[in-house]
């Protein structure tokens, strides 16, 4: 009987660990998404800045 209750406690602890790990995994995925968003935003800003730097202010013509 004692082993059965110990086994149940161990299983409960393992289930709690699994829940925490799944939560951590979800948080990591959210962070990855944020990193991609920030990286893509930076890339777009750099492209716009480069386009503006290569555009004549008077004529609006772009130089490549």
Predicted model as a PDB file, atoms N, CA, C, CB and O in Angstrom, pLDDT in the B-factor column:
MODEL        1                                                                  
ATOM      1  N   UNK A   1       0.822  -1.191   0.000  1.00 55.00           N  
ATOM      2  CA  UNK A   1       0.000   0.000   0.000  1.00 55.00           C  
ATOM      3  C   UNK A   1       0.863   1.251   0.000  1.00 55.00           C  
ATOM      4  CB  UNK A   1      -0.933   0.000   1.198  1.00 55.00           C  
ATOM      5  O   UNK A   1       0.545   2.236  -0.666  1.00 55.00           O  
ATOM      6  N   UNK A   2       1.962   1.205   0.755  1.00 71.00           N  
ATOM      7  CA  UNK A   2       2.847   2.375   0.852  1.00 71.00           C  
ATOM      8  C   UNK A   2       3.497   2.693  -0.493  1.00 71.00           C  
ATOM      9  CB  UNK A   2       3.932   2.137   1.913  1.00 71.00           C  
ATOM     10  O   UNK A   2       3.649   3.861  -0.851  1.00 71.00           O  
ATOM     11  N   UNK A   3       3.880   1.659  -1.234  1.00 79.00           N  
ATOM     12  CA  UNK A   3       4.502   1.888  -2.543  1.00 79.00           C  
ATOM     13  C   UNK A   3       3.507   2.507  -3.513  1.00 79.00           C  
ATOM     14  CB  UNK A   3       5.051   0.574  -3.118  1.00 79.00           C  
ATOM     15  O   UNK A   3       3.879   3.331  -4.349  1.00 79.00           O  
ATOM     16  N   UNK A   4       2.267   2.119  -3.407  1.00 90.00           N  
ATOM     17  CA  UNK A   4       1.249   2.659  -4.292  1.00 90.00           C  
ATOM     18  C   UNK A   4       1.053   4.157  -4.060  1.00 90.00           C  
ATOM     19  CB  UNK A   4      -0.068   1.918  -4.093  1.00 90.00           C  
ATOM     20  O   UNK A   4       0.943   4.923  -5.018  1.00 90.00           O  
ATOM     21  N   UNK A   5       1.011   4.572  -2.810  1.00 92.00           N  
ATOM     22  CA  UNK A   5       0.834   5.994  -2.517  1.00 92.00           C  
ATOM     23  C   UNK A   5       2.093   6.784  -2.916  1.00 92.00           C  
ATOM     24  CB  UNK A   5       0.518   6.200  -1.010  1.00 92.00           C  
ATOM     25  O   UNK A   5       2.003   7.917  -3.387  1.00 92.00           O  
ATOM     26  N   UNK A   6       3.250   6.171  -2.721  1.00 93.00           N  
ATOM     27  CA  UNK A   6       4.495   6.826  -3.136  1.00 93.00           C  
ATOM     28  C   UNK A   6       4.549   6.958  -4.661  1.00 93.00           C  
ATOM     29  CB  UNK A   6       5.723   6.034  -2.622  1.00 93.00           C  
ATOM     30  O   UNK A   6       4.989   7.973  -5.201  1.00 93.00           O  
ATOM     31  N   UNK A   7       4.093   5.914  -5.326  1.00 94.00           N  
ATOM     32  CA  UNK A   7       4.048   5.934  -6.787  1.00 94.00           C  
ATOM     33  C   UNK A   7       3.103   7.046  -7.269  1.00 94.00           C  
ATOM     34  CB  UNK A   7       3.593   4.553  -7.339  1.00 94.00           C  
ATOM     35  O   UNK A   7       3.421   7.759  -8.221  1.00 94.00           O  
ATOM     36  N   UNK A   8       1.963   7.191  -6.624  1.00 94.00           N  
ATOM     37  CA  UNK A   8       1.001   8.228  -6.989  1.00 94.00           C  
ATOM     38  C   UNK A   8       1.593   9.619  -6.757  1.00 94.00           C  
ATOM     39  CB  UNK A   8      -0.302   8.062  -6.184  1.00 94.00           C  
ATOM     40  O   UNK A   8       1.405  10.520  -7.575  1.00 94.00           O  
ATOM     41  N   UNK A   9       2.309   9.794  -5.640  1.00 95.00           N  
ATOM     42  CA  UNK A   9       2.943  11.085  -5.359  1.00 95.00           C  
ATOM     43  C   UNK A   9       3.973  11.415  -6.433  1.00 95.00           C  
ATOM     44  CB  UNK A   9       3.608  11.074  -3.966  1.00 95.00           C  
ATOM     45  O   UNK A   9       4.034  12.537  -6.937  1.00 95.00           O  
ATOM     46  N   UNK A  10       4.785  10.406  -6.773  1.00 96.00           N  
ATOM     47  CA  UNK A  10       5.801  10.612  -7.817  1.00 96.00           C  
ATOM     48  C   UNK A  10       5.157  10.967  -9.155  1.00 96.00           C  
ATOM     49  CB  UNK A  10       6.670   9.353  -7.973  1.00 96.00           C  
ATOM     50  O   UNK A  10       5.646  11.840  -9.872  1.00 96.00           O  
ATOM     51  N   UNK A  11       4.072  10.293  -9.485  1.00 96.00           N  
ATOM     52  CA  UNK A  11       3.369  10.566 -10.736  1.00 96.00           C  
ATOM     53  C   UNK A  11       2.783  11.985 -10.720  1.00 96.00           C  
ATOM     54  CB  UNK A  11       2.250   9.521 -10.967  1.00 96.00           C  
ATOM     55  O   UNK A  11       2.829  12.692 -11.727  1.00 96.00           O  
ATOM     56  N   UNK A  12       2.236  12.390  -9.575  1.00 97.00           N  
ATOM     57  CA  UNK A  12       1.688  13.743  -9.451  1.00 97.00           C  
ATOM     58  C   UNK A  12       2.781  14.804  -9.625  1.00 97.00           C  
ATOM     59  CB  UNK A  12       1.000  13.915  -8.086  1.00 97.00           C  
ATOM     60  O   UNK A  12       2.572  15.828 -10.276  1.00 97.00           O  
ATOM     61  N   UNK A  13       3.946  14.539  -9.031  1.00 97.00           N  
ATOM     62  CA  UNK A  13       5.065  15.479  -9.158  1.00 97.00           C  
ATOM     63  C   UNK A  13       5.514  15.549 -10.614  1.00 97.00           C  
ATOM     64  CB  UNK A  13       6.250  15.058  -8.243  1.00 97.00           C  
ATOM     65  O   UNK A  13       5.774  16.635 -11.132  1.00 97.00           O  
ATOM     66  N   UNK A  14       5.607  14.408 -11.270  1.00 97.00           N  
ATOM     67  CA  UNK A  14       6.002  14.388 -12.676  1.00 97.00           C  
ATOM     68  C   UNK A  14       4.986  15.141 -13.544  1.00 97.00           C  
ATOM     69  CB  UNK A  14       6.149  12.937 -13.167  1.00 97.00           C  
ATOM     70  O   UNK A  14       5.368  15.868 -14.461  1.00 97.00           O  
ATOM     71  N   UNK A  15       3.709  14.966 -13.253  1.00 97.00           N  
ATOM     72  CA  UNK A  15       2.685  15.689 -14.009  1.00 97.00           C  
ATOM     73  C   UNK A  15       2.809  17.199 -13.799  1.00 97.00           C  
ATOM     74  CB  UNK A  15       1.281  15.212 -13.598  1.00 97.00           C  
ATOM     75  O   UNK A  15       2.633  17.969 -14.743  1.00 97.00           O  
ATOM     76  N   UNK A  16       3.107  17.623 -12.587  1.00 98.00           N  
ATOM     77  CA  UNK A  16       3.314  19.052 -12.320  1.00 98.00           C  
ATOM     78  C   UNK A  16       4.528  19.573 -13.086  1.00 98.00           C  
ATOM     79  CB  UNK A  16       3.495  19.300 -10.805  1.00 98.00           C  
ATOM     80  O   UNK A  16       4.498  20.676 -13.632  1.00 98.00           O  
ATOM     81  N   UNK A  17       5.590  18.781 -13.125  1.00 98.00           N  
ATOM     82  CA  UNK A  17       6.797  19.170 -13.870  1.00 98.00           C  
ATOM     83  C   UNK A  17       6.470  19.301 -15.354  1.00 98.00           C  
ATOM     84  CB  UNK A  17       7.939  18.135 -13.658  1.00 98.00           C  
ATOM     85  O   UNK A  17       6.936  20.235 -16.007  1.00 98.00           O  
ATOM     86  N   UNK A  18       5.679  18.384 -15.892  1.00 98.00           N  
ATOM     87  CA  UNK A  18       5.293  18.429 -17.305  1.00 98.00           C  
ATOM     88  C   UNK A  18       4.499  19.696 -17.598  1.00 98.00           C  
ATOM     89  CB  UNK A  18       4.469  17.181 -17.684  1.00 98.00           C  
ATOM     90  O   UNK A  18       4.714  20.342 -18.624  1.00 98.00           O  
ATOM     91  N   UNK A  19       3.579  20.055 -16.698  1.00 97.00           N  
ATOM     92  CA  UNK A  19       2.782  21.268 -16.885  1.00 97.00           C  
ATOM     93  C   UNK A  19       3.695  22.497 -16.909  1.00 97.00           C  
ATOM     94  CB  UNK A  19       1.718  21.405 -15.763  1.00 97.00           C  
ATOM     95  O   UNK A  19       3.536  23.378 -17.755  1.00 97.00           O  
ATOM     96  N   UNK A  20       4.645  22.549 -15.983  1.00 97.00           N  
ATOM     97  CA  UNK A  20       5.573  23.688 -15.931  1.00 97.00           C  
ATOM     98  C   UNK A  20       6.431  23.735 -17.191  1.00 97.00           C  
ATOM     99  CB  UNK A  20       6.474  23.602 -14.678  1.00 97.00           C  
ATOM    100  O   UNK A  20       6.640  24.809 -17.755  1.00 97.00           O  
ATOM    101  N   UNK A  21       6.925  22.594 -17.634  1.00 98.00           N  
ATOM    102  CA  UNK A  21       7.750  22.552 -18.836  1.00 98.00           C  
ATOM    103  C   UNK A  21       6.973  22.992 -20.074  1.00 98.00           C  
ATOM    104  CB  UNK A  21       8.301  21.149 -19.043  1.00 98.00           C  
ATOM    105  O   UNK A  21       7.516  23.687 -20.933  1.00 98.00           O  
ATOM    106  N   UNK A  22       5.705  22.592 -20.170  1.00 97.00           N  
ATOM    107  CA  UNK A  22       4.886  23.026 -21.306  1.00 97.00           C  
ATOM    108  C   UNK A  22       4.669  24.532 -21.262  1.00 97.00           C  
ATOM    109  CB  UNK A  22       3.529  22.294 -21.310  1.00 97.00           C  
ATOM    110  O   UNK A  22       4.634  25.185 -22.304  1.00 97.00           O  
ATOM    111  N   UNK A  23       4.526  25.080 -20.072  1.00 97.00           N  
ATOM    112  CA  UNK A  23       4.369  26.522 -19.920  1.00 97.00           C  
ATOM    113  C   UNK A  23       5.656  27.244 -20.346  1.00 97.00           C  
ATOM    114  CB  UNK A  23       4.005  26.877 -18.457  1.00 97.00           C  
ATOM    115  O   UNK A  23       5.612  28.267 -21.028  1.00 97.00           O  
ATOM    116  N   UNK A  24       6.784  26.694 -19.934  1.00 97.00           N  
ATOM    117  CA  UNK A  24       8.082  27.274 -20.318  1.00 97.00           C  
ATOM    118  C   UNK A  24       8.263  27.184 -21.831  1.00 97.00           C  
ATOM    119  CB  UNK A  24       9.254  26.548 -19.589  1.00 97.00           C  
ATOM    120  O   UNK A  24       8.753  28.123 -22.457  1.00 97.00           O  
ATOM    121  N   UNK A  25       7.870  26.068 -22.409  1.00 97.00           N  
ATOM    122  CA  UNK A  25       7.975  25.895 -23.856  1.00 97.00           C  
ATOM    123  C   UNK A  25       7.125  26.946 -24.585  1.00 97.00           C  
ATOM    124  CB  UNK A  25       7.534  24.466 -24.263  1.00 97.00           C  
ATOM    125  O   UNK A  25       7.562  27.514 -25.586  1.00 97.00           O  
ATOM    126  N   UNK A  26       5.931  27.198 -24.087  1.00 97.00           N  
ATOM    127  CA  UNK A  26       5.060  28.205 -24.685  1.00 97.00           C  
ATOM    128  C   UNK A  26       5.681  29.603 -24.550  1.00 97.00           C  
ATOM    129  CB  UNK A  26       3.662  28.168 -24.022  1.00 97.00           C  
ATOM    130  O   UNK A  26       5.625  30.403 -25.485  1.00 97.00           O  
ATOM    131  N   UNK A  27       6.270  29.890 -23.390  1.00 97.00           N  
ATOM    132  CA  UNK A  27       6.932  31.187 -23.189  1.00 97.00           C  
ATOM    133  C   UNK A  27       8.111  31.355 -24.140  1.00 97.00           C  
ATOM    134  CB  UNK A  27       7.408  31.327 -21.734  1.00 97.00           C  
ATOM    135  O   UNK A  27       8.327  32.441 -24.678  1.00 97.00           O  
ATOM    136  N   UNK A  28       8.867  30.296 -24.345  1.00 97.00           N  
ATOM    137  CA  UNK A  28      10.001  30.340 -25.274  1.00 97.00           C  
ATOM    138  C   UNK A  28       9.512  30.618 -26.693  1.00 97.00           C  
ATOM    139  CB  UNK A  28      10.797  29.012 -25.230  1.00 97.00           C  
ATOM    140  O   UNK A  28      10.129  31.395 -27.421  1.00 97.00           O  
ATOM    141  N   UNK A  29       8.413  29.991 -27.085  1.00 97.00           N  
ATOM    142  CA  UNK A  29       7.871  30.217 -28.422  1.00 97.00           C  
ATOM    143  C   UNK A  29       7.420  31.664 -28.571  1.00 97.00           C  
ATOM    144  CB  UNK A  29       6.699  29.257 -28.703  1.00 97.00           C  
ATOM    145  O   UNK A  29       7.640  32.272 -29.619  1.00 97.00           O  
ATOM    146  N   UNK A  30       6.791  32.226 -27.539  1.00 96.00           N  
ATOM    147  CA  UNK A  30       6.390  33.633 -27.579  1.00 96.00           C  
ATOM    148  C   UNK A  30       7.610  34.544 -27.725  1.00 96.00           C  
ATOM    149  CB  UNK A  30       5.601  34.002 -26.310  1.00 96.00           C  
ATOM    150  O   UNK A  30       7.577  35.511 -28.487  1.00 96.00           O  
ATOM    151  N   UNK A  31       8.675  34.238 -27.001  1.00 96.00           N  
ATOM    152  CA  UNK A  31       9.898  35.035 -27.108  1.00 96.00           C  
ATOM    153  C   UNK A  31      10.500  34.938 -28.508  1.00 96.00           C  
ATOM    154  CB  UNK A  31      10.925  34.580 -26.062  1.00 96.00           C  
ATOM    155  O   UNK A  31      10.967  35.936 -29.057  1.00 96.00           O  
ATOM    156  N   UNK A  32      10.487  33.742 -29.083  1.00 96.00           N  
ATOM    157  CA  UNK A  32      10.992  33.578 -30.450  1.00 96.00           C  
ATOM    158  C   UNK A  32      10.183  34.433 -31.418  1.00 96.00           C  
ATOM    159  CB  UNK A  32      10.943  32.093 -30.879  1.00 96.00           C  
ATOM    160  O   UNK A  32      10.743  35.083 -32.301  1.00 96.00           O  
ATOM    161  N   UNK A  33       8.856  34.430 -31.247  1.00 95.00           N  
ATOM    162  CA  UNK A  33       8.004  35.236 -32.115  1.00 95.00           C  
ATOM    163  C   UNK A  33       8.319  36.719 -31.960  1.00 95.00           C  
ATOM    164  CB  UNK A  33       6.528  34.974 -31.807  1.00 95.00           C  
ATOM    165  O   UNK A  33       8.361  37.452 -32.948  1.00 95.00           O  
ATOM    166  N   UNK A  34       8.540  37.162 -30.726  1.00 95.00           N  
ATOM    167  CA  UNK A  34       8.881  38.562 -30.476  1.00 95.00           C  
ATOM    168  C   UNK A  34      10.219  38.922 -31.126  1.00 95.00           C  
ATOM    169  CB  UNK A  34       8.934  38.839 -28.964  1.00 95.00           C  
ATOM    170  O   UNK A  34      10.363  39.995 -31.711  1.00 95.00           O  
ATOM    171  N   UNK A  35      11.184  38.028 -31.020  1.00 94.00           N  
ATOM    172  CA  UNK A  35      12.503  38.264 -31.615  1.00 94.00           C  
ATOM    173  C   UNK A  35      12.367  38.394 -33.132  1.00 94.00           C  
ATOM    174  CB  UNK A  35      13.489  37.116 -31.252  1.00 94.00           C  
ATOM    175  O   UNK A  35      12.961  39.292 -33.730  1.00 94.00           O  
ATOM    176  N   UNK A  36      11.588  37.503 -33.761  1.00 92.00           N  
ATOM    177  CA  UNK A  36      11.395  37.577 -35.214  1.00 92.00           C  
ATOM    178  C   UNK A  36      10.701  38.889 -35.591  1.00 92.00           C  
ATOM    179  CB  UNK A  36      10.566  36.364 -35.716  1.00 92.00           C  
ATOM    180  O   UNK A  36      11.059  39.525 -36.583  1.00 92.00           O  
ATOM    181  N   UNK A  37       9.713  39.284 -34.799  1.00 93.00           N  
ATOM    182  CA  UNK A  37       8.995  40.531 -35.087  1.00 93.00           C  
ATOM    183  C   UNK A  37       9.941  41.730 -34.999  1.00 93.00           C  
ATOM    184  CB  UNK A  37       7.811  40.713 -34.108  1.00 93.00           C  
ATOM    185  O   UNK A  37       9.940  42.597 -35.873  1.00 93.00           O  
ATOM    186  N   UNK A  38      10.745  41.769 -33.939  1.00 92.00           N  
ATOM    187  CA  UNK A  38      11.693  42.881 -33.756  1.00 92.00           C  
ATOM    188  C   UNK A  38      12.721  42.885 -34.876  1.00 92.00           C  
ATOM    189  CB  UNK A  38      12.402  42.782 -32.382  1.00 92.00           C  
ATOM    190  O   UNK A  38      13.043  43.938 -35.427  1.00 92.00           O  
ATOM    191  N   UNK A  39      13.234  41.709 -35.213  1.00 90.00           N  
ATOM    192  CA  UNK A  39      14.230  41.599 -36.292  1.00 90.00           C  
ATOM    193  C   UNK A  39      13.641  42.065 -37.621  1.00 90.00           C  
ATOM    194  CB  UNK A  39      14.735  40.143 -36.420  1.00 90.00           C  
ATOM    195  O   UNK A  39      14.277  42.824 -38.352  1.00 90.00           O  
ATOM    196  N   UNK A  40      12.432  41.613 -37.930  1.00 89.00           N  
ATOM    197  CA  UNK A  40      11.795  42.015 -39.189  1.00 89.00           C  
ATOM    198  C   UNK A  40      11.484  43.501 -39.201  1.00 89.00           C  
ATOM    199  CB  UNK A  40      10.513  41.216 -39.420  1.00 89.00           C  
ATOM    200  O   UNK A  40      11.623  44.149 -40.238  1.00 89.00           O  
ATOM    201  N   UNK A  41      11.067  44.054 -38.072  1.00 90.00           N  
ATOM    202  CA  UNK A  41      10.802  45.484 -37.979  1.00 90.00           C  
ATOM    203  C   UNK A  41      12.078  46.268 -38.229  1.00 90.00           C  
ATOM    204  CB  UNK A  41      10.212  45.841 -36.605  1.00 90.00           C  
ATOM    205  O   UNK A  41      12.062  47.275 -38.937  1.00 90.00           O  
ATOM    206  N   UNK A  42      13.185  45.813 -37.653  1.00 87.00           N  
ATOM    207  CA  UNK A  42      14.475  46.476 -37.850  1.00 87.00           C  
ATOM    208  C   UNK A  42      14.883  46.433 -39.315  1.00 87.00           C  
ATOM    209  CB  UNK A  42      15.558  45.821 -36.979  1.00 87.00           C  
ATOM    210  O   UNK A  42      15.352  47.431 -39.864  1.00 87.00           O  
ATOM    211  N   UNK A  43      14.704  45.279 -39.948  1.00 87.00           N  
ATOM    212  CA  UNK A  43      15.077  45.125 -41.362  1.00 87.00           C  
ATOM    213  C   UNK A  43      14.260  46.083 -42.220  1.00 87.00           C  
ATOM    214  CB  UNK A  43      14.865  43.660 -41.836  1.00 87.00           C  
ATOM    215  O   UNK A  43      14.803  46.738 -43.109  1.00 87.00           O  
ATOM    216  N   UNK A  44      12.962  46.166 -41.959  1.00 86.00           N  
ATOM    217  CA  UNK A  44      12.108  47.069 -42.737  1.00 86.00           C  
ATOM    218  C   UNK A  44      12.534  48.517 -42.518  1.00 86.00           C  
ATOM    219  CB  UNK A  44      10.621  46.882 -42.351  1.00 86.00           C  
ATOM    220  O   UNK A  44      12.615  49.289 -43.474  1.00 86.00           O  
ATOM    221  N   UNK A  45      12.807  48.890 -41.272  1.00 85.00           N  
ATOM    222  CA  UNK A  45      13.238  50.260 -40.992  1.00 85.00           C  
ATOM    223  C   UNK A  45      14.537  50.577 -41.716  1.00 85.00           C  
ATOM    224  CB  UNK A  45      13.411  50.472 -39.483  1.00 85.00           C  
ATOM    225  O   UNK A  45      14.693  51.675 -42.251  1.00 85.00           O  
ATOM    226  N   UNK A  46      15.460  49.642 -41.741  1.00 85.00           N  
ATOM    227  CA  UNK A  46      16.729  49.859 -42.434  1.00 85.00           C  
ATOM    228  C   UNK A  46      16.508  50.016 -43.938  1.00 85.00           C  
ATOM    229  CB  UNK A  46      17.696  48.697 -42.159  1.00 85.00           C  
ATOM    230  O   UNK A  46      17.152  50.849 -44.575  1.00 85.00           O  
ATOM    231  N   UNK A  47      15.598  49.215 -44.510  1.00 83.00           N  
ATOM    232  CA  UNK A  47      15.324  49.323 -45.952  1.00 83.00           C  
ATOM    233  C   UNK A  47      14.690  50.670 -46.268  1.00 83.00           C  
ATOM    234  CB  UNK A  47      14.399  48.174 -46.423  1.00 83.00           C  
ATOM    235  O   UNK A  47      15.045  51.307 -47.259  1.00 83.00           O  
ATOM    236  N   UNK A  48      13.750  51.107 -45.428  1.00 83.00           N  
ATOM    237  CA  UNK A  48      13.107  52.406 -45.650  1.00 83.00           C  
ATOM    238  C   UNK A  48      14.139  53.513 -45.521  1.00 83.00           C  
ATOM    239  CB  UNK A  48      11.945  52.631 -44.649  1.00 83.00           C  
ATOM    240  O   UNK A  48      14.168  54.433 -46.339  1.00 83.00           O  
ATOM    241  N   UNK A  49      14.981  53.434 -44.507  1.00 81.00           N  
ATOM    242  CA  UNK A  49      16.019  54.449 -44.307  1.00 81.00           C  
ATOM    243  C   UNK A  49      16.958  54.490 -45.513  1.00 81.00           C  
ATOM    244  CB  UNK A  49      16.819  54.165 -43.010  1.00 81.00           C  
ATOM    245  O   UNK A  49      17.310  55.567 -45.994  1.00 81.00           O  
ATOM    246  N   UNK A  50      17.353  53.336 -45.990  1.00 80.00           N  
ATOM    247  CA  UNK A  50      18.241  53.261 -47.147  1.00 80.00           C  
ATOM    248  C   UNK A  50      17.561  53.843 -48.388  1.00 80.00           C  
ATOM    249  CB  UNK A  50      18.667  51.803 -47.405  1.00 80.00           C  
ATOM    250  O   UNK A  50      18.194  54.548 -49.174  1.00 80.00           O  
ATOM    251  N   UNK A  51      16.263  53.544 -48.560  1.00 78.00           N  
ATOM    252  CA  UNK A  51      15.527  54.106 -49.691  1.00 78.00           C  
ATOM    253  C   UNK A  51      15.458  55.623 -49.586  1.00 78.00           C  
ATOM    254  CB  UNK A  51      14.114  53.515 -49.763  1.00 78.00           C  
ATOM    255  O   UNK A  51      15.618  56.326 -50.584  1.00 78.00           O  
ATOM    256  N   UNK A  52      15.220  56.123 -48.390  1.00 76.00           N  
ATOM    257  CA  UNK A  52      15.152  57.569 -48.206  1.00 76.00           C  
ATOM    258  C   UNK A  52      16.510  58.217 -48.437  1.00 76.00           C  
ATOM    259  CB  UNK A  52      14.642  57.905 -46.807  1.00 76.00           C  
ATOM    260  O   UNK A  52      16.595  59.307 -49.003  1.00 76.00           O  
ATOM    261  N   UNK A  53      17.563  57.552 -48.002  1.00 78.00           N  
ATOM    262  CA  UNK A  53      18.915  58.078 -48.216  1.00 78.00           C  
ATOM    263  C   UNK A  53      19.272  58.120 -49.702  1.00 78.00           C  
ATOM    264  CB  UNK A  53      19.940  57.228 -47.457  1.00 78.00           C  
ATOM    265  O   UNK A  53      20.072  58.950 -50.133  1.00 78.00           O  
ATOM    266  N   UNK A  54      18.676  57.222 -50.475  1.00 76.00           N  
ATOM    267  CA  UNK A  54      18.990  57.134 -51.905  1.00 76.00           C  
ATOM    268  C   UNK A  54      17.963  57.866 -52.776  1.00 76.00           C  
ATOM    269  CB  UNK A  54      19.068  55.673 -52.329  1.00 76.00           C  
ATOM    270  O   UNK A  54      17.928  57.669 -53.990  1.00 76.00           O  
ATOM    271  N   UNK A  55      17.143  58.696 -52.169  1.00 73.00           N  
ATOM    272  CA  UNK A  55      16.118  59.436 -52.905  1.00 73.00           C  
ATOM    273  C   UNK A  55      16.481  60.915 -52.912  1.00 73.00           C  
ATOM    274  CB  UNK A  55      14.708  59.217 -52.280  1.00 73.00           C  
ATOM    275  O   UNK A  55      16.778  61.501 -51.872  1.00 73.00           O  
ATOM    276  N   UNK A  56      16.453  61.496 -54.081  1.00 70.00           N  
ATOM    277  CA  UNK A  56      16.714  62.925 -54.200  1.00 70.00           C  
ATOM    278  C   UNK A  56      15.537  63.687 -53.581  1.00 70.00           C  
ATOM    279  CB  UNK A  56      16.930  63.336 -55.698  1.00 70.00           C  
ATOM    280  O   UNK A  56      14.380  63.420 -53.906  1.00 70.00           O  
ATOM    281  N   UNK A  57      15.836  64.629 -52.697  1.00 67.00           N  
ATOM    282  CA  UNK A  57      14.784  65.337 -51.979  1.00 67.00           C  
ATOM    283  C   UNK A  57      13.966  66.241 -52.893  1.00 67.00           C  
ATOM    284  CB  UNK A  57      15.383  66.154 -50.859  1.00 67.00           C  
ATOM    285  O   UNK A  57      12.779  66.445 -52.639  1.00 67.00           O  
ATOM    286  N   UNK A  58      14.549  66.774 -53.923  1.00 68.00           N  
ATOM    287  CA  UNK A  58      13.848  67.718 -54.793  1.00 68.00           C  
ATOM    288  C   UNK A  58      13.004  66.982 -55.835  1.00 68.00           C  
ATOM    289  CB  UNK A  58      14.853  68.649 -55.489  1.00 68.00           C  
ATOM    290  O   UNK A  58      11.813  67.256 -55.982  1.00 68.00           O  
ATOM    291  N   UNK A  59      13.622  66.054 -56.550  1.00 68.00           N  
ATOM    292  CA  UNK A  59      12.916  65.376 -57.646  1.00 68.00           C  
ATOM    293  C   UNK A  59      12.161  64.144 -57.198  1.00 68.00           C  
ATOM    294  CB  UNK A  59      13.886  64.990 -58.719  1.00 68.00           C  
ATOM    295  O   UNK A  59      11.207  63.727 -57.854  1.00 68.00           O  
ATOM    296  N   UNK A  60      12.577  63.555 -56.088  1.00 64.00           N  
ATOM    297  CA  UNK A  60      11.939  62.311 -55.645  1.00 64.00           C  
ATOM    298  C   UNK A  60      12.472  61.087 -56.365  1.00 64.00           C  
ATOM    299  CB  UNK A  60      10.450  62.396 -55.846  1.00 64.00           C  
ATOM    300  O   UNK A  60      11.983  59.976 -56.164  1.00 64.00           O  
ATOM    301  N   UNK A  61      13.484  61.297 -57.211  1.00 70.00           N  
ATOM    302  CA  UNK A  61      14.061  60.168 -57.919  1.00 70.00           C  
ATOM    303  C   UNK A  61      14.913  59.335 -56.990  1.00 70.00           C  
ATOM    304  CB  UNK A  61      14.882  60.640 -59.104  1.00 70.00           C  
ATOM    305  O   UNK A  61      15.617  59.854 -56.125  1.00 70.00           O  
ATOM    306  N   UNK A  62      14.836  58.051 -57.185  1.00 64.00           N  
ATOM    307  CA  UNK A  62      15.651  57.136 -56.362  1.00 64.00           C  
ATOM    308  C   UNK A  62      16.899  56.745 -57.120  1.00 64.00           C  
ATOM    309  CB  UNK A  62      14.846  55.869 -55.963  1.00 64.00           C  
ATOM    310  O   UNK A  62      16.867  56.492 -58.324  1.00 64.00           O  
ATOM    311  N   UNK A  63      17.998  56.700 -56.392  1.00 62.00           N  
ATOM    312  CA  UNK A  63      19.274  56.284 -56.957  1.00 62.00           C  
ATOM    313  C   UNK A  63      19.627  54.908 -56.403  1.00 62.00           C  
ATOM    314  CB  UNK A  63      20.395  57.320 -56.641  1.00 62.00           C  
ATOM    315  O   UNK A  63      19.537  54.669 -55.199  1.00 62.00           O  
ATOM    316  N   UNK A  64      20.030  54.008 -57.299  1.00 55.00           N  
ATOM    317  CA  UNK A  64      20.357  52.650 -56.876  1.00 55.00           C  
ATOM    318  C   UNK A  64      21.827  52.395 -56.903  1.00 55.00           C  
ATOM    319  CB  UNK A  64      19.663  51.649 -57.735  1.00 55.00           C  
ATOM    320  O   UNK A  64      22.269  51.295 -56.574  1.00 55.00           O  
TER     321      UNK A  64                                                      
ENDMDL                                                                          
END                                                                             
